């Protein structure tokens, strides 16, 4: 093989490898693309989103993207519960998962709640997480057994809960919420939306003010 042929062959192989690598990373990235994009773009509320309160005759919808290990979400929890008590008959309240990467048990907590939701106990486990956050939050050890204990306390079918807790479909369901939130500009938790618009608030009292204004329109 003469020198020129060798140079051309080497260049050809280098280009082939580069193209192959490009296809691989493109395929890998495409495989992890948010499901919301494949389903017509991000949505603030989906048909399978979890409703804490439903007001069928109302077109006012309040949405929170939350992380069960987030201290800010825990601080907001009583305010949201008060709003539900006050406006639950007039406003649709929706909770969506958005576990933050920096929270060791945030995704585990979301999986625990979603596994409970599959047995009709979303709200009960949602409340349990915030009421007990100081027991398991901000710790760098897995809280799987703690969450399993909560499921037992709620009287859930534990075989079904265990299966759901560890299922890829459960994680996919959570990631669907994360994908929507990310595409909608959610950068931290809690982040609130009212009628599709992200709220910019200074205090939790601003949430009530925004709801009142929406109801008055």
N, C-alpha and C positions, 0 to 999 in steps of 0.2 A: 504494500500500500504506500503510494507516494505521499510526501508531506502535505500537499494541498488537499488530497482526498481525506487524509486523517483529520485535518483542520475542519473541513466541511462536515464530516461525520460527527465530530465532537460538538460542533455548533448545533447540528440537527438534534442530537440527543439532549443537549442542554435546553433547547427550546421545547422539546417534547416533555421533559420533566417539569418545566415551568408551567406549561399548559395543564398538565395533569394535576399539579398542585393547586392551580387556580380553580380547576373544576372541583377538586375535593373540598377546598374551603368554601366555595360558593354553595356546594351541595350541603355541607355541614351547617352553614349559616342559614340556608333556606329551610333546612329541616327544623331549626329551632325558632323560626319566625313566629311572631305572635299569632295565635289562632284568630284573633280579632281581624287581622288584615285579610285572612282567607275568607272571612265571613262578611265582608263588605265594609271593613273599617272599624275603628274603635267605637264603643258605645258606652254611655254613662250607666245605663241600665240595660240588662239583657233579660230575656224571658226566664232564664234560670237563676237570676240574681235573687239573693235571699231577702225577703220582705220581713222586717220586724213588725211593721204595722201596715195594714192595707186599707185604703179608703177608695173603694171602687168608683165612687161618683166624683172623685177629685182629680184634677189634672196637675196638682202640686206634688212634686216628688223631691224628697231630701235624700241625698246619697252621701255615705261616708266611706272613703277608702281608709282602711285601718290595719294596724298591726297589733295583735294581742299582747306583744311584749313591749310595746311602745308606752312609755310613761305619759306622754302627751295624750295618747288615746285613753289611757286609764283616767287621766284628769278630766277628759271630755265626757267620759261615760255617764256620770251623774247628770250633766247638762243635757245630754241627748235623751236620757231616760225621762227627764222632766219635760222636755219638748214632746216626747211621745205621749206622756200622760196628758199634756195640755192640748195637743193637736192630733192625736192618733186617729180621731174620727174624721179629720179633714185633710190629712197629709199622708202620703205614702212614704214610709221610712225604709230605706234600703241600706244594707251593709255589704261591702265588698272587701275581699282580701287584698292586702298589700304588705306582706311580710318584708321587712327591710333586711338587707344582707348582713348588717352589723349585729343583728339580734340572733343569738345562738339558737333559741327555741321558738323564734317567731314562726318559721315555716311548720315546725312540729305542732305548734298550737293551732295553726290554721287547718292542718290535716286532722287534728283531733276534733275540731268544730265541724269540719265538713263530714267526717265520718259519723258524727252524731246527727248532722242534718239529714243524712241518708235514712235515719230512723225517725225523722220528724221532730228532732230535738235541737235544731239550730239555736233557737233563742236561749234555751236553758244552758247550753254549753257556752254560748257567747257570753252570757252573764257570768257564768262560773269562772271563765278566764280572767275577766277584769276584777272580779271580787277576790280572786286569789293570786293576782299577779305578783304581789310581794313575796309569795312563797316560792315561786319558781323563776321569776323574771330576773334578768341581768345576772344570770349564772352561766358559767361555761361548762356545764354538765348537762347531758341529755335529760329531758323531763318526761320521757316516754311513759315511765311507770306512774308518774304523778298524773298525767293526763288519762291514763288507763283507769286510775283510781276514780277520777271524776266521772268517767263513763259508767263505771260500776255503781257509783252513788246515784246516778240518774236512772239506774235500772235498765240499761240498754242490753241488747243481745250482744254479748261480748265476742262471740265468735265472728259475728257479722261486723262488729266495730273493728276488731283486730284486722280483718281482711281489708276493710275499707281504709283504715289508717295507713296500711302499707301498700295500697294499690297505686299503680301509676296513674290510673284514671282520676284518683282523688288529687294527686299532685297536678295533673293537667288542668283540672277544674280551677285550682287555685291560680295557676299560671295564666289562665285565661283572664282572670280579674287583673292580675299584675300587668299583663300585656295591654289591656284596655287602659288602665291607669297611667302607664308609662306613655302611651300614645296620646293621652289626653293632657299630659303635662304634669302629672302627679310626681313630685320629687321627694315628698316626705309624708309622714302621717302625724295626726289625722289631716286629711284633705276632704273638704266638703263641697258638694255640688247641690245647687237648687235649680230645678227645671233645666238641667243640662249646662248651667253656667257655674264655673268654679267660684266659690265665695272667698273673698279676701276679708278676713275678720281681725279685729284687735282683741276682742274679748268674746267669751262664749255667749254673752248677752246679745251680741250682734247676730247670732244665729236666729234667735227668737224674733228679732227685728226684721230680718230678711224674710222669715216665714210669714209674718204678719203682712208685710208689703205684698208678697206673692198672693196671699189669700184675698187681699183687698182689690186685686185687679180683676 
